[in-house]
Amino acid sequence: MKQSLFETHHKAEWERFALALERLERGKETSQVAGFPKAYRRLCQHLALAQERGYSSFLIDSLQQQVLRGHQQLYRHRSRLGANLLSFVLADFPRLVRSEWRFVAVAALLFFASLLGVAVLVYAFPELIYNLMPAEQVREMQGMYDPVAGHLGRTAERAASEDWVMFGYYVMHNIGIAFQTFASGLFMGVGSAFFLVYNGLIIGAVAGHLTEIGFGQTFWSFVIAHGAFELTAIALAGAAGLELGWALIAPGRLTRAEALKRAARKSVLLIAGVMLFLLIAAFIEAYWSSKTSVAPLTKYLVGAGLWGLVACYLLFAGRARHAPE
């Protein structure tokens, strides 16, 4: 292809790239930024073709200059994304949890109060478990935590599964519960409250029943480590759902649509943190909690440390340090 035809064919594309590049260099985030990497790769291809075909040095130098400037902007924005993600994990998410403490407190009360309350009741009145769960499911739970079963926290069918398979299963299962608890908040918050209490009742019933029949050590040593992240995540998902519901119930001077939109911005960020917690919980559950070779005392110590870590993270991470006077 002659150089004149090559320039005519790609001129409009180069002009669009130059415009996007200028906007990025001025620090303006536009919709063009999303397609910038693809446009940058196309420009690199054009430069390579121009060099291979021996086009004029003026064209090659011009394209090369654009490629160099594009390279700087591409990797500057990629590093910014990484920095923003790190900032969210280390500071923004725990600050958001603290700023929404009212919803978090209500969700935690609904979830943990129902969990602890029914655990005590089932421990005191063992037959109560069959009013909350079918007998077949109760037997399945007993098989998962039977000290002589040779596997921990898994049914007989899944006992031989690879840890990475169980990791994927735990991720999907836990995210399903969290999303259900969050999204049902759109029903004026009633759905989130229901699933917080429901999950608390089921988990508490299992805990009380297994403790009462003598499987407490295998059960508690299994759940204590990953429970720090998993149970906290369920409560936070409920808090995000309650915030959506409250925006519909009490929008204030805003329209319900606008109030819901504002609440959704915070709730979605909460759910992003919840997803991170659930990934960590699934990893611990698959690769640590299920290990029968680890002594229960070690698991209790590690679990206690993780609960303390989660509490310190949510309470103190991201707090501004005051300069000494």
FENHUUR-V389971 format. One record per pair of residues at least 12 apart in sequence whose ideal C-beta (glycine too) atoms are under 10 Angstrom apart, sorted by the first residue. I is the first residue (numbers start at 1). J is the second residue. Records with the same first field share a line. If there is no record, write none. Layout:
I = J / J
This chain:
1 = 49 / 53 / 55
2 = 53 / 55
3 = 50 / 53 / 54 / 55 / 56 / 58 / 59
4 = 55
6 = 46 / 49 / 50 / 53 / 55 / 59
7 = 46 / 50 / 55 / 56 / 59
9 = 46
10 = 42 / 43 / 45 / 46 / 49 / 50 / 63
13 = 39 / 42 / 43 / 46
14 = 39 / 42 / 43 / 46 / 62 / 63 / 66
16 = 32 / 35 / 39
17 = 32 / 35 / 36 / 39 / 40 / 42 / 43 / 46 / 66 / 67 / 69 / 70
18 = 43 / 62 / 66 / 69 / 70
19 = 32
20 = 32 / 33 / 35 / 36 / 39 / 40 / 70 / 73
21 = 36 / 39 / 40 / 43 / 66 / 69 / 70 / 72 / 73 / 74
22 = 69 / 73
23 = 36 / 73
24 = 36 / 69 / 70 / 72 / 73 / 74 / 76 / 77
25 = 69 / 72 / 73 / 76
29 = 77
33 = 73 / 74 / 77
36 = 70 / 73 / 74 / 77
37 = 70 / 74 / 77 / 78
39 = 70 / 74
40 = 66 / 67 / 69 / 70 / 71 / 73 / 74
41 = 70 / 74
43 = 63 / 64 / 66 / 67 / 70
44 = 63 / 64 / 66 / 67 / 70 / 71
46 = 59 / 63 / 66 / 67
47 = 59 / 60 / 62 / 63 / 64 / 65 / 66 / 67
48 = 63 / 67
49 = 63
50 = 62 / 63 / 64
51 = 63 / 64
85 = 272
87 = 318
88 = 269 / 272 / 273 / 276 / 318
89 = 272 / 273 / 276 / 313 / 317 / 318
90 = 313 / 317 / 318
91 = 317 / 318 / 319 / 320
92 = 269 / 272 / 273 / 317 / 318
93 = 236 / 269 / 270 / 272 / 273 / 274 / 276 / 277 / 313 / 314 / 317 / 318
94 = 273 / 312 / 313 / 314 / 315 / 316 / 317 / 318 / 319
95 = 314 / 317 / 318 / 319 / 320
96 = 236 / 240 / 266 / 267 / 269 / 270 / 272 / 273 / 318
97 = 232 / 236 / 239 / 269 / 270 / 273 / 313 / 314 / 315 / 317 / 318
98 = 314 / 315 / 316 / 317 / 318 / 319
99 = 266
100 = 236 / 239 / 240 / 242 / 243 / 263 / 266 / 267 / 269 / 270
101 = 239 / 314
102 = 239 / 242 / 243 / 246
103 = 185 / 189 / 192 / 236 / 238 / 239 / 240 / 241 / 242 / 243 / 244 / 245 / 246 / 263 / 266 / 267 / 270
104 = 232 / 235 / 236 / 238 / 239 / 240 / 242 / 243 / 270 / 314
105 = 235 / 239
106 = 189 / 192 / 193 / 196 / 235 / 238 / 239 / 242 / 243 / 246
107 = 181 / 185 / 189 / 192 / 193 / 196 / 234 / 235 / 236 / 237 / 238 / 239 / 240 / 241 / 242 / 243
108 = 196 / 231 / 232 / 234 / 235 / 236 / 238 / 239
109 = 196 / 200 / 235
110 = 192 / 193 / 194 / 195 / 196 / 197 / 198 / 199 / 200 / 235 / 238 / 239 / 242
111 = 181 / 193 / 195 / 196 / 197 / 198 / 199 / 200 / 201 / 203 / 204 / 231 / 232 / 234 / 235 / 236 / 237 / 238 / 239
112 = 196 / 200 / 203 / 204 / 231 / 232 / 234 / 235
113 = 196 / 197 / 200 / 204
114 = 196 / 197 / 198 / 199 / 200 / 201 / 202 / 203 / 204 / 205
115 = 196 / 197 / 199 / 200 / 201 / 202 / 203 / 204 / 205 / 206 / 207 / 208 / 231 / 234 / 235
116 = 200 / 203 / 204 / 207 / 208
117 = 200 / 201 / 204 / 208
118 = 132 / 197 / 200 / 201 / 202 / 203 / 204 / 205 / 206 / 207 / 208
119 = 200 / 201 / 203 / 204 / 205 / 206 / 207 / 208 / 209 / 210 / 211 / 212
120 = 204 / 207 / 208 / 211
121 = 201 / 204 / 205 / 208
122 = 201 / 204 / 205 / 206 / 207 / 208 / 209 / 210 / 211 / 212
123 = 204 / 205 / 207 / 208 / 209 / 210 / 211 / 212 / 213 / 216
124 = 208 / 212
125 = 208 / 212
126 = 208 / 209 / 212 / 213
127 = 209
128 = 205 / 208 / 209
129 = 141 / 205 / 206 / 208 / 209 / 210 / 212 / 213
130 = 205 / 209
131 = 205
132 = 198 / 201 / 202 / 204 / 205 / 206 / 208 / 209
133 = 201 / 202 / 205 / 206 / 209
137 = 202 / 206
138 = 205 / 206 / 209 / 210 / 213
140 = 155 / 156
141 = 155 / 205 / 206 / 209 / 210 / 215 / 219
142 = 206 / 209 / 210 / 213 / 215
143 = 155 / 156 / 159
144 = 156 / 158 / 159 / 206 / 210 / 215 / 218 / 219 / 222
145 = 206 / 209 / 210 / 213 / 215 / 216 / 217 / 218 / 219 / 220 / 221 / 222 / 223
146 = 210 / 213 / 214 / 215 / 218
147 = 214 / 215 / 217 / 218 / 219 / 292
148 = 218
149 = 215 / 218 / 292
150 = 292
151 = 290 / 292
152 = 218 / 219 / 221 / 222 / 289 / 290 / 291 / 292 / 294
153 = 166 / 170 / 218 / 219 / 221 / 222 / 223 / 226 / 285 / 286 / 289 / 290 / 291 / 292
154 = 166 / 169 / 222 / 286 / 290
158 = 290
159 = 290
161 = 286 / 290
162 = 286
163 = 283 / 285 / 286 / 287 / 288 / 290 / 291
164 = 286 / 287
165 = 286
166 = 282 / 285 / 286 / 287 / 290
167 = 279 / 282 / 283 / 284 / 285 / 286 / 287
168 = 282 / 286
169 = 282 / 285 / 286
170 = 226 / 230 / 278 / 279 / 281 / 282 / 283 / 284 / 285 / 286 / 289 / 290
171 = 275 / 278 / 279 / 281 / 282 / 283 / 285 / 286
172 = 278 / 282
173 = 278 / 282 / 285
174 = 226 / 229 / 230 / 233 / 234 / 237 / 274 / 275 / 277 / 278 / 279 / 281 / 282 / 285
175 = 233 / 237 / 271 / 274 / 275 / 278 / 279 / 282
176 = 278
177 = 195 / 198 / 199 / 230 / 233 / 234 / 237 / 278
178 = 195 / 199 / 230 / 233 / 234 / 235 / 236 / 237 / 238 / 240 / 241 / 271 / 274 / 275 / 277 / 278
179 = 237 / 241 / 271 / 274 / 275 / 278
180 = 192 / 195 / 198 / 199 / 237 / 241
181 = 193 / 194 / 195 / 196 / 198 / 199 / 233 / 234 / 235 / 236 / 237 / 238 / 239 / 240 / 241 / 242 / 274
182 = 195 / 234 / 236 / 237 / 238 / 239 / 240 / 241 / 242 / 243 / 244 / 267 / 268 / 270 / 271 / 274
183 = 195 / 237 / 240 / 241 / 244 / 267 / 271
184 = 196 / 237 / 238 / 241 / 244 / 245
185 = 237 / 238 / 239 / 240 / 241 / 242 / 243 / 244 / 245 / 246 / 247 / 248 / 263 / 267
186 = 241 / 244 / 245 / 247 / 248 / 260 / 264
187 = 241 / 244 / 245 / 248
188 = 242 / 244 / 245 / 246 / 247 / 248 / 249
189 = 238 / 241 / 242 / 243 / 244 / 245 / 246 / 247 / 248 / 249
190 = 241 / 242 / 245 / 249
191 = 238 / 241 / 242 / 244 / 245
192 = 237 / 238 / 239 / 240 / 241 / 242 / 243 / 244 / 245
193 = 238 / 241 / 242 / 245
194 = 238
195 = 234 / 237 / 238 / 241
196 = 234 / 235 / 237 / 238 / 239 / 241 / 242
197 = 238
199 = 231 / 234 / 235 / 237 / 238
200 = 231 / 234 / 235 / 238
203 = 223 / 227 / 230 / 231 / 234
206 = 219 / 223
207 = 219 / 220 / 223
210 = 222 / 223
217 = 296 / 297 / 299 / 300
218 = 292 / 296
220 = 296 / 299 / 300 / 303
221 = 289 / 292 / 294 / 295 / 296 / 297 / 298 / 299 / 300 / 302 / 303
222 = 285 / 288 / 289 / 290 / 291 / 292 / 296 / 299 / 303
223 = 285 / 289 / 299 / 303
224 = 289 / 296 / 299 / 300 / 301 / 302 / 303 / 304 / 306 / 307
225 = 281 / 284 / 285 / 288 / 289 / 294 / 298 / 299 / 300 / 301 / 302 / 303 / 304 / 305 / 306 / 307
226 = 278 / 280 / 281 / 282 / 283 / 284 / 285 / 286 / 287 / 288 / 289 / 290 / 303 / 306
227 = 281 / 284 / 285 / 289 / 303 / 306 / 307 / 310
228 = 277 / 280 / 281 / 284 / 302 / 303 / 304 / 305 / 306 / 307 / 308 / 309 / 310 / 311
229 = 274 / 276 / 277 / 278 / 279 / 280 / 281 / 282 / 283 / 284 / 285 / 306 / 307 / 309 / 310
230 = 277 / 278 / 280 / 281 / 282 / 284 / 285
231 = 277 / 281 / 307 / 310
232 = 273 / 274 / 277 / 278 / 281 / 307 / 310 / 311 / 313 / 314
233 = 271 / 273 / 274 / 275 / 276 / 277 / 278 / 279 / 280 / 281 / 310
234 = 274 / 277 / 278 / 281
235 = 274
236 = 270 / 271 / 273 / 274 / 277 / 314
237 = 267 / 270 / 271 / 273 / 274 / 275 / 277 / 278
238 = 274
239 = 266 / 267 / 270 / 274
240 = 263 / 264 / 266 / 267 / 268 / 269 / 270 / 271 / 272 / 273 / 274
241 = 267 / 270 / 271
242 = 263 / 267
243 = 260 / 262 / 263 / 264 / 266 / 267 / 270
244 = 259 / 260 / 263 / 264 / 266 / 267 / 268
245 = 260 / 263
246 = 259 / 260 / 263
247 = 259 / 260 / 261 / 262 / 263 / 264 / 266 / 267
248 = 260 / 263
251 = 263
273 = 314
277 = 310 / 313
280 = 306 / 310
281 = 306
284 = 302 / 303 / 306
288 = 302 / 303 / 306
289 = 302 / 303
